Amino acid sequence: MTPESHSQTPDRPAGDDDARPAPPPGCPAHGRGAGGLARLHESDDLKKLYERLREDHGPVAPVLVHDDVPLWIVLGHAESQQLVRSPAQFTKDSRIWSALRDGLVKPDHPLMPHIAWQPMCAHAEGEQHRRWRGAIDTAVAATDFRGLRRHVNRSVQRVVNRFCEAGEADLVSQYAEHLPMAVMCHVLGMPDDYDDRMVQAARDMIRGTETAIASNAFVMEALNRLTARRRKEPQDDFTGHLVSHPAGLSDEEVSQHLRVVLIAAYEATANLLANVLRQVLIDPRFRSQLNGGQMTVPQAVEQLLWDEPPFSTIFAYYAKQDTELGGQRIRKGDGLLFAPAPANVDPRVRPDPTADMQGNRSHLAFGGGTHECPGQDIGRVIAEVGVDALLMRLPDVELSCAEEELTFAESIASRHLVSLPVHFTPRPQQEITQAPSHEVIAPSPAAYDWQIGGIPRQGAAEAAVSATPATPATPATVSVGGGDAGAGAVTSGGGMPGAGPVPGPAPTAVPVPPPPARPEPPKGAWQRFLRWWRGY
């Protein structure tokens, strides 16, 4: 954006700005900079700001970001598609950005982790982009999505086990912010790096705070270690496929692309998961449609991708030549923000923003064109299974506050639900390898003393019942693990002896460990499909 494009007010005497008091919050002039342009990073309500910008400027509007760096923001749906699908006119290579060349963007600018050119496909074009993007697409294509669903289910079990016995939780800080990071660390091949610090660093980076650069360094250090490890110890995971790809990516190229995949997939999925759960909890109609089968979880996810896209804006595109977009004159070197949030509610394509959009995937939540999000299907799986499995574990989960008390932390990049307090019936922990269920599953049989004639360590008291006259048990009359037992049956793990007369001492025998309990296979085609879909 050239200086003339944002100098829309006459010059004032020097010192005039200092003599005037700053406008109070809520005043239309609050959060405005040079030329009366809105400062995106100071807005208290970006949704309202987007609509005001649409009214004042149309589908493409001039704005300011940190340090009053000028940019255009693209608000229209059609204009957004033109932006991402016109590589001859717009690029993601920030090295041509006028504000950067002119020194307006300082090295410590909060948005530099997103804007500064880096050796990765998100900032490249042409042959270089095809080389890098090809490696990413190959790694994504190698993903075993059925195995991924199984791992998401197990990660849900681990995360929910942390709070299921308490009867209350915050589904943002204790669930939505942890599940995607746990899964993505597994996908990349770094499960041991998943911890609270990694979650906090990811959140800090995407918010563009003053410590974003330090958080970026923390994440990159972990990814650099992972890349070096895969060079020495190849494995069949996402990083292994990047390292071994015929394109011959360098260590730096691999690490930078891992960062893009990790942070983009994490942030998008954490926000999406929180937003879908919030909608389930605040909208009885939405929840009843899910419970009644009128809406599937994937359909619910797509609806929220329209209503609350995980990223409000995506940094950034740059004009390769003088051009026109949305009625605005765009100069060569101008920067433009791709903005899914306002574009998804463009009145020209969605006159009623509350309309049901099920089955319509023309939203812009995952971008478009050559830079469309390559890992969107991984994010969808995490969100879909994450919602479904949580509701299976906690079917009576309810919001613990009024809907109006829920708040969002907004940044230019995203609108993040701060907390989602809930309560539910306290439930016991479950084995991570079993399918998430709201039913109380009997604990696995006690460990055996593996000696000849040994008996379970727990249940020895039950075995002592052999001192009572008893009828010799046959295989058909002994039930282990709590199944239906007939007269004279003995159950392990706390079961009671049967009511029938049991003469004679019970024979001593070497115990055989019972096979692990298996859920009864579903009988109907739909139940079999659901079982496969959930990864079990």
C-alpha atoms as one frame of an Amber mdcrd trajectory, in Angstrom:
protein
   0.000   0.000   0.000   1.488   3.296  -0.994   1.535   6.326   1.319  -1.037
   8.137  -0.799  -3.502   5.300  -0.320  -3.723   5.802   3.441  -3.101   9.550
   3.791  -6.758  10.472   3.701  -6.775  13.409   6.114  -5.256  16.893   5.725
  -2.003  17.686   7.481  -2.226  19.211  10.952   0.270  21.379  12.749   3.080
  19.560  14.498   2.167  18.506  17.993  -1.567  18.642  17.293  -1.957  14.929
  17.989  -0.333  15.341  21.382  -2.693  18.180  22.307  -5.830  16.128  21.708
  -6.967  13.505  24.194  -7.218   9.965  22.859 -10.757   8.866  21.938 -12.375
   6.654  24.557 -13.012   2.935  23.926 -16.240   2.443  22.005 -15.829   5.699
  20.107 -15.707   5.156  16.299 -12.341   6.954  16.275 -10.843   4.587  18.849
  -8.277   2.209  17.372  -7.590   4.359  14.318  -4.235   5.440  12.979  -2.843
   7.570  10.182  -5.469   8.637   7.687  -8.228   7.450  10.007  -7.514   3.805
   9.131  -8.590   1.096  11.578  -5.909  -0.708  13.574  -6.860  -4.376  13.392
  -4.718  -5.362  16.380  -6.500  -2.855  18.667 -10.068  -3.833  17.826 -12.255
  -5.146  20.644 -14.709  -6.719  18.194 -13.297  -7.709  14.821 -16.656  -8.962
  13.533 -18.184  -5.500  13.911 -15.059  -3.897  12.496 -15.190  -6.112   9.408
 -18.796  -5.123   8.750 -18.016  -1.428   9.207 -15.084  -1.759   6.812 -17.354
  -3.519   4.317 -19.861  -0.662   4.529 -17.188   2.033   4.215 -14.897   0.508
   1.594 -16.581  -2.479  -0.023 -15.075  -5.965  -0.377 -11.458  -4.750  -0.051
 -10.512  -2.252   2.686  -7.324  -0.468   3.840  -6.240  -1.173   7.444  -3.225
  -0.937   9.761  -1.437  -3.573  11.858   1.230  -3.274  14.585   3.475  -0.198
  14.245   0.881   1.227  11.842   2.074  -0.957   8.991  -0.487  -0.586   6.157
  -2.252  -3.546   4.541  -5.400  -4.304   2.590  -7.915  -6.772   4.018 -10.044
  -8.757   1.572 -13.605  -9.075   2.919 -15.468 -10.413  -0.114 -15.920 -14.096
  -0.921 -15.382 -13.713  -4.680 -12.460 -11.341  -4.164 -10.851 -13.791  -1.740
 -11.099 -16.558  -4.321  -9.586 -14.242  -6.939  -6.729 -13.436  -4.542  -5.754
 -17.053  -3.861  -6.336 -18.294  -7.413  -4.367 -15.643  -9.306  -0.685 -16.569
  -8.904   0.220 -14.306 -11.828  -1.001 -11.286  -9.832  -0.472 -12.200  -6.173
   2.247 -14.103  -4.352   3.023 -15.156  -0.777   6.691 -14.218  -1.135   7.013
 -11.315   1.322  10.365 -10.215  -0.101   8.513  -8.005  -2.589   6.459  -6.306
   0.152   6.917  -2.528  -0.039   6.563  -1.998   3.712   9.358  -4.480   4.356
  11.662  -3.021   1.712  11.005   0.514   2.981  11.918  -0.383   6.569   8.413
   0.053   8.040   8.496  -3.510   9.383  11.091  -3.924  12.131  12.894  -7.243
  12.723  11.093  -7.694  16.069   7.633  -6.988  14.655   5.104  -9.338  16.367
   3.909 -10.668  13.018   7.368 -11.451  11.665   7.110 -15.212  12.435   4.197
 -15.303   9.971   5.284 -12.669   7.453   9.071 -13.034   7.079  10.069 -15.128
   4.087  11.174 -18.615   5.037  12.228 -21.632   2.976   8.862 -23.353   2.919
   5.992 -23.876   0.507   3.724 -21.344   2.251   6.007 -18.524   1.004   7.074
 -19.932  -2.359   5.714 -20.165  -5.876   6.563 -21.785  -9.193   8.983 -24.697
  -9.311  10.185 -24.139  -5.746   6.611 -24.302  -4.468   5.915 -27.484  -6.436
   9.025 -29.122  -4.988   8.210 -28.316  -1.376   4.457 -28.790  -1.649   5.009
 -32.130  -3.384   6.951 -33.392  -0.361   4.195 -32.244   2.012   1.443 -33.798
  -0.105   3.338 -37.103  -0.235   3.701 -37.158   3.548  -0.012 -36.393   4.004
  -1.006 -39.039   1.442   1.008 -41.637   3.384  -1.116 -41.015   6.484  -3.086
 -44.047   7.621  -6.365 -42.308   8.404  -7.943 -45.356   9.993  -4.920 -45.669
  12.253  -5.115 -41.914  12.874  -8.721 -42.237  14.040  -7.680 -45.008  16.386
  -4.906 -42.835  17.808  -7.257 -39.850  18.232  -9.621 -42.091  20.203  -6.773
 -43.183  22.435  -5.614 -39.597  22.888  -9.170 -38.644  23.869  -9.100 -41.380
  26.485  -5.822 -40.075  27.926  -6.944 -36.444  28.000 -10.438 -37.154  29.379
  -9.022 -39.481  32.027  -7.363 -36.450  33.577 -10.663 -34.849  34.549 -13.492
 -37.384  34.132 -13.595 -38.256  37.843 -13.890 -34.602  38.910 -17.329 -34.052
  37.388 -16.279 -30.675  35.984 -13.743 -29.319  33.514 -12.817 -26.496  31.175
 -13.121 -28.010  27.707 -10.826 -25.362  26.210  -7.757 -25.457  28.453  -8.155
 -29.102  29.496  -9.357 -30.615  26.220  -9.475 -28.562  22.995  -6.000 -27.091
  23.502  -4.411 -30.437  24.395  -5.965 -33.068  22.134  -4.741 -31.590  18.796
  -1.192 -31.077  20.077  -1.039 -34.634  21.453  -2.202 -36.027  18.104  -0.004
 -33.788  15.938   3.114 -34.598  17.955   2.335 -38.276  17.343   1.719 -37.707
  13.623   5.012 -35.876  13.170   6.911 -38.485  15.195   7.629 -36.524  18.383
   5.168 -37.827  21.002   7.608 -37.187  23.861   7.670 -33.457  23.046   3.955
 -33.056  23.784   3.547 -31.192  27.078   2.030 -28.023  28.517   5.003 -25.924
  27.387   4.534 -26.963  23.751   0.833 -26.106  23.946   1.587 -22.682  25.448
   4.253 -21.914  22.844   1.890 -22.761  19.993  -0.821 -20.530  21.428   1.660
 -17.692  21.962   3.010 -17.850  18.411  -0.355 -17.626  16.743  -1.508 -14.705
  18.905   1.416 -12.563  17.802   2.287 -11.467  21.343   5.494  -9.778  22.458
   6.972 -13.211  23.267   5.937 -14.804  19.974   9.502 -14.834  18.647  10.816
 -16.651  21.743   7.993 -19.189  21.515   8.779 -19.726  17.855  12.411 -20.466
  18.802  11.272 -23.021  21.406   9.146 -24.881  18.859  11.862 -24.764  16.209
  14.407 -26.225  18.617  12.190 -29.272  19.159  11.592 -29.664  15.412  15.288
 -29.347  14.628  16.012 -32.180  17.075  13.322 -34.293  15.443  14.724 -33.678
  11.949  18.255 -34.638  13.011  16.922 -37.775  14.714  15.061 -38.888  11.577
  18.210 -38.463   9.484  19.865 -41.019  11.737  16.820 -43.181  12.509  14.329
 -43.219   9.589  10.775 -44.112  10.551   7.432 -44.373   8.802   5.966 -41.128
  10.122   5.324 -37.675   8.680   8.854 -36.433   9.349  10.362 -39.631   7.996
   8.526 -39.133   4.688   9.727 -35.529   4.422  13.334 -36.489   5.134  13.322
 -39.341   2.605  11.369 -37.569  -0.162  13.085 -37.568  -3.585  12.987 -33.759
  -3.576  15.936 -33.924  -1.181  14.828 -31.348   1.399  17.553 -29.903   3.607
  17.291 -30.080   7.397  16.175 -26.450   7.504  13.524 -27.058   4.850  12.208
 -30.085   6.724  12.092 -28.234  10.071  10.348 -25.193   8.631   7.685 -27.306
   6.962   7.144 -29.272  10.145   6.517 -25.972  11.926   3.913 -24.954   9.357
   2.118 -28.291   9.639   2.298 -28.437  13.449   1.187 -24.883  14.220  -1.393
 -24.523  11.459  -3.003 -27.899  12.165  -2.871 -27.355  15.928  -4.383 -23.881
  15.952  -7.028 -24.643  13.363  -8.109 -27.850  15.083  -8.044 -26.442  18.633
 -10.299 -23.569  17.607 -12.569 -25.775  15.517 -12.936 -28.354  18.290 -13.767
 -25.697  20.891 -16.269 -24.005  18.588 -18.135 -27.220  17.757 -18.331 -28.203
  21.443 -19.551 -24.724  22.344 -22.307 -24.967  19.718 -23.349 -28.381  21.012
 -23.621 -26.997  24.554 -25.412 -23.712  23.838 -27.820 -24.825  21.109 -30.279
 -27.591  22.124 -31.515 -27.858  18.530 -27.990 -28.424  17.250 -27.379 -31.075
  19.911 -30.669 -32.830  19.299 -29.886 -33.017  15.578 -26.614 -34.736  16.425
 -28.200 -37.087  18.945 -31.156 -37.835  16.675 -29.076 -38.577  13.601 -30.390
 -35.663  11.513 -26.832 -34.285  11.477 -23.562 -36.183  11.483 -20.487 -34.956
  13.340 -18.707 -34.218  10.020 -21.678 -32.069   8.967 -21.546 -30.235  12.291
 -17.843 -29.576  11.754 -18.462 -28.151   8.264 -21.192 -25.867   9.624 -18.760
 -24.411  12.155 -16.108 -23.989   9.450 -18.580 -21.559   7.886 -19.662 -19.828
  11.083 -16.382 -19.728  13.030 -13.410 -20.481  10.753 -10.326 -21.387  12.808
  -8.325 -18.522  11.279  -9.895 -15.078  10.979  -7.134 -13.969   8.606  -4.140
 -15.631   6.984  -0.864 -13.769   6.413  -0.379 -12.616   3.689  -0.393 -12.104
  -0.085   1.527  -9.445  -2.019   0.776  -7.786  -5.351   3.272  -8.690  -8.071
   2.066  -5.845 -10.282  -0.304  -2.908 -10.278  -3.805  -4.315 -10.410  -7.398
  -3.888  -9.234  -9.288  -5.942  -6.677 -12.762  -5.286  -5.342 -12.843  -1.785
  -6.806  -9.571  -0.788  -5.091  -6.361   0.201  -6.846  -3.679  -2.199  -5.638
  -0.066  -1.144  -6.207   2.849  -3.482  -6.863   4.307  -4.522  -3.497   1.113
  -3.922  -1.489   0.271  -6.518   1.168  -3.174  -8.123   1.399  -4.728 -10.170
   4.208  -6.762 -13.197   3.176  -9.693 -13.162   5.637 -11.940 -16.275   5.784
 -14.058 -14.955   8.698 -15.628 -11.946   6.919 -15.545 -13.645   3.503 -17.653
 -16.563   4.810 -20.442 -14.135   5.751 -20.260 -12.003   2.608 -23.917 -10.956
   2.064 -23.566 -11.582  -1.658 -23.096 -15.339  -1.097 -24.760 -15.726   2.301
 -27.599 -13.217   2.752 -28.692 -14.977   5.936 -25.577 -15.601   8.090 -27.600
 -17.979  10.294 -28.581 -20.218   7.361 -27.844 -23.932   7.532 -24.809 -24.631
   5.323 -24.723 -28.428   5.673 -23.299 -30.132   2.611 -21.727 -26.910   1.300
 -17.930 -26.903   1.341 -17.361 -23.638  -0.507 -16.248 -21.929   2.707 -12.749
 -20.465   2.810 -11.711 -21.842   6.191  -8.801 -23.782   4.680  -7.807 -21.202
   2.080  -7.736 -22.063  -1.595  -5.669 -22.184  -4.739  -2.131 -23.522  -4.728
  -1.707 -22.667  -1.034  -4.832 -24.448   0.216  -4.169 -26.140   3.565  -2.576
 -29.532   2.820  -3.418 -31.012   6.232  -7.089 -30.097   6.384  -8.218 -33.746
   6.344  -6.010 -34.492   9.354  -7.598 -31.540  11.169 -11.081 -32.725  10.263
 -10.374 -36.197  11.667  -9.106 -34.779  14.970 -12.139 -32.499  15.318 -14.722
 -35.076  14.265 -13.394 -37.899  16.447 -12.641 -35.453  19.271 -16.267 -34.292
  19.429 -17.785 -37.739  18.948 -15.550 -39.484  21.496 -16.001 -36.796  24.154
 -19.790 -37.027  23.904 -19.503 -40.806  24.168 -17.480 -40.476  27.376 -19.578
 -37.675  28.902 -23.084 -37.882  27.391 -24.659 -35.620  30.035 -22.072 -32.830
  29.782 -23.648 -29.406  30.318 -22.435 -25.814  30.299 -21.674 -24.481  33.788
 -22.330 -20.818  33.023 -24.676 -18.687  30.966 -23.893 -18.483  27.259 -23.428
 -14.723  27.613 -20.557 -15.273  30.047 -18.425 -17.078  27.461 -15.652 -14.849
  26.160 -13.239 -14.892  23.229  -9.632 -13.755  22.961  -9.254 -12.128  19.585
  -6.147 -11.525  17.568  -5.811 -10.591  13.939  -5.208 -14.244  13.111  -7.929
 -15.980  15.105 -10.854 -15.752  17.490 -10.152 -18.124  20.349 -12.708 -19.236
  22.936 -11.160 -18.441  26.332 -12.899 -21.135  28.367 -15.790 -23.568  28.195
 -16.661 -24.613  31.771 -18.829 -27.728  31.994 -20.134 -30.214  34.521 -21.155
 -33.852  34.159 -21.660 -37.018  36.142 -18.254 -38.092  37.478 -17.099 -41.188
  35.671 -14.192 -43.593  36.164 -11.156 -43.596  33.955 -11.107 -45.946  30.976
  -8.388 -47.972  29.334  -6.950 -45.998  26.436  -7.219 -48.996  24.106 -10.978
 -49.405  24.523 -13.509 -47.482  22.509 -14.738 -44.360  24.361 -18.023 -45.186
  26.075 -20.321 -43.717  28.695 -20.921 -47.173  30.127 -18.946 -48.227  33.184
 -16.685 -51.023  32.006 -15.663 -53.670  34.535 -11.968 -53.431  35.362  -9.673
 -55.922  33.690  -9.106 -59.160  35.634  -6.531 -59.006  38.411  -2.962 -59.964
  37.732  -2.034 -63.565  38.407   0.803 -64.942  40.453   2.397 -66.844  37.628
   3.340 -69.926  39.615   2.102 -73.442  39.343  -1.162 -73.544  41.223  -1.149
 -69.770  41.584  -4.318 -67.697  41.937  -5.114 -64.057  41.182  -3.543 -61.653
  43.702  -6.921 -59.985  44.046  -9.791 -62.382  44.490  -7.856 -64.773  46.724
 -10.678 -64.371  49.202 -13.125 -65.490  46.561 -10.976 -68.525  45.839 -11.042
 -69.378  49.520 -14.715 -70.135  49.158 -13.521 -73.566  48.065 -13.489 -74.425
  51.777 -17.270 -74.410  51.587 -18.920 -77.543  50.186 -19.463 -76.866  46.546
 -20.517 -78.601  43.398 -17.552 -79.156  41.070 -17.704 -76.402  38.538 -17.734
 -77.198  34.870 -16.521 -74.823  32.185 -20.119 -74.026  31.377 -20.895 -72.936
  34.937 -17.884 -70.716  35.617 -18.001 -67.070  34.614 -14.888 -64.895  34.754
 -15.084 -61.147  34.397 -18.680 -60.482  35.357 -20.619 -62.219  32.559 -24.027
 -63.831  33.059 -23.531 -66.704  35.508 -25.832 -69.576  36.276 -26.365 -71.299
  39.600 -23.110 -72.309  41.199 -21.086 -69.765  39.141 -18.171 -67.919  40.658
 -17.128 -64.484  39.366 -13.631 -63.091  39.790 -12.811 -59.570  40.925 -15.398
 -59.374  43.672 -18.178 -61.628  42.371 -20.328 -63.553  44.864 -20.549 -67.347
  45.023 -23.658 -68.827  43.506 -26.715 -69.678  45.539 -26.877 -73.386  44.764
 -25.404 -76.093  47.044 -21.746 -76.611  46.281 -20.512 -79.844  47.898 -16.859
 -80.826  48.060 -13.699 -78.731  47.840 -12.993 -76.952  44.594 -10.181 -78.599
  42.654  -6.878 -76.776  42.522  -5.892 -75.866  38.989  -3.398 -73.738  37.191
  -5.341 -70.594  36.294  -5.470 -69.548  32.679  -5.673 -65.787  32.147  -8.975
 -64.838  30.540  -8.822 -63.249  27.091  -9.277 -59.481  27.010 -12.901 -58.406
  26.921 -14.030 -57.623  23.391 -17.126 -55.589  22.627 -19.843 -57.474  20.844
 -19.460 -56.859  17.104 -22.171 -54.573  15.713 -24.843 -56.401  13.820 -26.231
 -53.687  11.540 -24.444 -52.128   8.570 -24.700 -48.659  10.103 -23.211 -49.833
  13.421 -20.378 -51.575  11.574 -19.700 -48.371   9.638 -19.643 -46.270  12.826
 -17.245 -48.729  14.437 -14.905 -48.482  11.426 -15.270 -44.665  11.311 -14.216
 -44.321  14.950 -11.145 -46.459  14.346 -12.174 -49.599  16.208
